Amino acid sequence: MAGNSGNYHEPVELLSEETRNMHRALVTLMEELEAIDWYQQRAEACTDDSLREILLHNKNEEVEHAMMSLEWIRRKSPAFDSMTRTYLFTESPITEIEEEETSGGGAGEGGAHGGGSLGIGSLKGRN
């Protein structure tokens, strides 16, 4: 997958440094996710318990690397930031969260997955 580092869809000289850095981060994330998959498959197929433990350890290291890359992407991209805040660390069925978002009951409006509102309106001026 390392070939993706140079796999730009537009001439690289037309791309900003910001876009090139985002490309680097996205390719890195893809490579880490691929490594996680490979280690998981190898561990599951492995017949030696001690090797399986090493493979699973290595897989978990790749998970750490993937999350570090994802967090960098989130910090640099308002769209990623918004979507991670909507979908991650929630308990509701994922498709219900999307339905709530598209029907206007999103996080910014006191939806079930964040937004900081209980949906009860302002308590200012009440006795």
Secondary structure, DSSP 8 states (H G I E B T S, - for coil): -GGGGG--SS-GGGS-HHHHHHHHHHHHHHHHHHHHHHHHHHHHH---HHHHHHHHHHHHHHHHHHHHHHHHHHHH-HHHHHHHHHHTT--S-HHHHHHHHHTT--GGGT-TT-SS--SS---TT--
